Amino acid sequence: MPRFAILTHDHPFPHWDFLLEDGDACRTWRLLSEPSTTCTIPAERIADHRLTYLDYEGPVSGGRGQVSRLDGGNFIWLHDAEDCIEVELHGSRFQVFSTLERHLDGDWTATFHERR
């Protein structure tokens, strides 16, 4: 089962990196507010990250701040399309469904839904 991580990252401004393992890299989104099941979160698709970041905490090379782990675990792909990704997260903190959606204007949002 593939792994995920949500990292608190303080550079270039406070945000959360949401990483989904996909083969030999992690698809990654920058979440502009802390993950929560109570709201839709603005997100930005950023460059894929190395698998190392699924377990890493500490300084990021090149003076790019620090990361610490908010949550991590395994996930199940439910839907994987260019403009919509749905996964079921099995983490220590989040045991929820998550949807990443790209809108017509190109902006992404993330939602975290309680399991029913």
Contacts in CASP RR format, 6 or more apart in sequence:
PFRMAT RR
TARGET T0000
AUTHOR 0000-0000-0000
METHOD contacts of the structure
MODEL  1
MPRFAILTHDHPFPHWDFLLEDGDACRTWRLLSEPSTTCTIPAERIADHR
LTYLDYEGPVSGGRGQVSRLDGGNFIWLHDAEDCIEVELHGSRFQVFSTL
ERHLDGDWTATFHERR
1 74 0 8 1.000
1 75 0 8 1.000
1 76 0 8 1.000
1 90 0 8 1.000
2 20 0 8 1.000
2 21 0 8 1.000
2 22 0 8 1.000
2 23 0 8 1.000
2 74 0 8 1.000
2 75 0 8 1.000
2 77 0 8 1.000
3 21 0 8 1.000
3 54 0 8 1.000
3 72 0 8 1.000
3 73 0 8 1.000
3 74 0 8 1.000
3 75 0 8 1.000
4 18 0 8 1.000
4 19 0 8 1.000
4 20 0 8 1.000
4 21 0 8 1.000
4 54 0 8 1.000
4 72 0 8 1.000
4 73 0 8 1.000
4 74 0 8 1.000
4 75 0 8 1.000
4 87 0 8 1.000
4 89 0 8 1.000
4 91 0 8 1.000
5 17 0 8 1.000
5 18 0 8 1.000
5 19 0 8 1.000
5 26 0 8 1.000
5 53 0 8 1.000
5 54 0 8 1.000
5 55 0 8 1.000
5 69 0 8 1.000
5 71 0 8 1.000
5 72 0 8 1.000
5 73 0 8 1.000
6 16 0 8 1.000
6 17 0 8 1.000
6 18 0 8 1.000
6 19 0 8 1.000
6 31 0 8 1.000
6 35 0 8 1.000
6 69 0 8 1.000
6 70 0 8 1.000
6 71 0 8 1.000
6 72 0 8 1.000
6 94 0 8 1.000
7 16 0 8 1.000
7 17 0 8 1.000
7 19 0 8 1.000
7 53 0 8 1.000
7 57 0 8 1.000
7 67 0 8 1.000
7 68 0 8 1.000
7 69 0 8 1.000
7 70 0 8 1.000
8 14 0 8 1.000
8 16 0 8 1.000
8 67 0 8 1.000
8 68 0 8 1.000
8 69 0 8 1.000
8 70 0 8 1.000
9 15 0 8 1.000
9 16 0 8 1.000
9 17 0 8 1.000
9 30 0 8 1.000
9 60 0 8 1.000
9 65 0 8 1.000
9 66 0 8 1.000
9 67 0 8 1.000
10 65 0 8 1.000
10 66 0 8 1.000
10 67 0 8 1.000
11 60 0 8 1.000
11 63 0 8 1.000
11 64 0 8 1.000
11 65 0 8 1.000
11 66 0 8 1.000
12 64 0 8 1.000
15 30 0 8 1.000
15 31 0 8 1.000
15 32 0 8 1.000
16 30 0 8 1.000
16 31 0 8 1.000
16 33 0 8 1.000
16 34 0 8 1.000
16 35 0 8 1.000
16 70 0 8 1.000
17 28 0 8 1.000
17 29 0 8 1.000
17 30 0 8 1.000
17 31 0 8 1.000
17 46 0 8 1.000
17 49 0 8 1.000
17 53 0 8 1.000
17 67 0 8 1.000
18 28 0 8 1.000
18 29 0 8 1.000
18 30 0 8 1.000
18 31 0 8 1.000
18 35 0 8 1.000
18 43 0 8 1.000
18 98 0 8 1.000
18 100 0 8 1.000
18 110 0 8 1.000
19 26 0 8 1.000
19 27 0 8 1.000
19 28 0 8 1.000
19 49 0 8 1.000
19 53 0 8 1.000
19 54 0 8 1.000
20 26 0 8 1.000
20 27 0 8 1.000
20 28 0 8 1.000
20 75 0 8 1.000
20 85 0 8 1.000
20 87 0 8 1.000
21 51 0 8 1.000
21 54 0 8 1.000
22 48 0 8 1.000
24 51 0 8 1.000
25 48 0 8 1.000
25 49 0 8 1.000
25 50 0 8 1.000
25 51 0 8 1.000
26 48 0 8 1.000
26 49 0 8 1.000
26 50 0 8 1.000
26 51 0 8 1.000
26 53 0 8 1.000
26 54 0 8 1.000
27 45 0 8 1.000
27 48 0 8 1.000
27 85 0 8 1.000
28 45 0 8 1.000
28 46 0 8 1.000
28 47 0 8 1.000
28 48 0 8 1.000
28 49 0 8 1.000
29 43 0 8 1.000
29 44 0 8 1.000
29 45 0 8 1.000
29 46 0 8 1.000
29 100 0 8 1.000
29 108 0 8 1.000
29 110 0 8 1.000
30 43 0 8 1.000
30 44 0 8 1.000
30 46 0 8 1.000
31 41 0 8 1.000
31 42 0 8 1.000
31 43 0 8 1.000
31 110 0 8 1.000
32 41 0 8 1.000
32 42 0 8 1.000
32 43 0 8 1.000
32 44 0 8 1.000
33 39 0 8 1.000
33 41 0 8 1.000
33 42 0 8 1.000
34 70 0 8 1.000
35 41 0 8 1.000
35 70 0 8 1.000
35 71 0 8 1.000
35 94 0 8 1.000
35 110 0 8 1.000
35 112 0 8 1.000
36 112 0 8 1.000
37 96 0 8 1.000
37 112 0 8 1.000
37 113 0 8 1.000
37 114 0 8 1.000
40 109 0 8 1.000
40 110 0 8 1.000
40 111 0 8 1.000
41 109 0 8 1.000
41 110 0 8 1.000
41 111 0 8 1.000
41 112 0 8 1.000
42 107 0 8 1.000
42 108 0 8 1.000
42 109 0 8 1.000
43 100 0 8 1.000
43 108 0 8 1.000
43 109 0 8 1.000
43 110 0 8 1.000
44 108 0 8 1.000
45 102 0 8 1.000
45 108 0 8 1.000
53 67 0 8 1.000
54 72 0 8 1.000
56 67 0 8 1.000
57 67 0 8 1.000
57 68 0 8 1.000
57 69 0 8 1.000
58 66 0 8 1.000
58 67 0 8 1.000
58 68 0 8 1.000
59 65 0 8 1.000
59 66 0 8 1.000
60 66 0 8 1.000
60 67 0 8 1.000
70 93 0 8 1.000
71 89 0 8 1.000
71 91 0 8 1.000
71 92 0 8 1.000
71 93 0 8 1.000
71 94 0 8 1.000
72 89 0 8 1.000
72 91 0 8 1.000
72 92 0 8 1.000
72 93 0 8 1.000
72 94 0 8 1.000
73 89 0 8 1.000
73 90 0 8 1.000
73 91 0 8 1.000
73 92 0 8 1.000
74 90 0 8 1.000
74 91 0 8 1.000
75 87 0 8 1.000
75 88 0 8 1.000
75 89 0 8 1.000
75 90 0 8 1.000
76 87 0 8 1.000
76 88 0 8 1.000
76 90 0 8 1.000
77 85 0 8 1.000
77 86 0 8 1.000
77 87 0 8 1.000
78 86 0 8 1.000
78 87 0 8 1.000
78 88 0 8 1.000
78 97 0 8 1.000
79 85 0 8 1.000
79 86 0 8 1.000
80 86 0 8 1.000
82 102 0 8 1.000
83 101 0 8 1.000
83 102 0 8 1.000
84 99 0 8 1.000
84 100 0 8 1.000
84 101 0 8 1.000
84 102 0 8 1.000
85 99 0 8 1.000
85 100 0 8 1.000
85 101 0 8 1.000
86 97 0 8 1.000
86 98 0 8 1.000
86 99 0 8 1.000
86 100 0 8 1.000
87 97 0 8 1.000
87 98 0 8 1.000
88 96 0 8 1.000
88 97 0 8 1.000
88 98 0 8 1.000
88 115 0 8 1.000
89 95 0 8 1.000
89 96 0 8 1.000
89 97 0 8 1.000
89 98 0 8 1.000
89 112 0 8 1.000
94 112 0 8 1.000
95 115 0 8 1.000
96 112 0 8 1.000
96 113 0 8 1.000
96 114 0 8 1.000
96 115 0 8 1.000
97 112 0 8 1.000
97 113 0 8 1.000
97 114 0 8 1.000
97 115 0 8 1.000
98 110 0 8 1.000
98 111 0 8 1.000
98 112 0 8 1.000
98 113 0 8 1.000
99 110 0 8 1.000
99 111 0 8 1.000
99 113 0 8 1.000
100 108 0 8 1.000
100 109 0 8 1.000
100 110 0 8 1.000
101 108 0 8 1.000
101 109 0 8 1.000
101 110 0 8 1.000
101 111 0 8 1.000
102 108 0 8 1.000
103 109 0 8 1.000
END
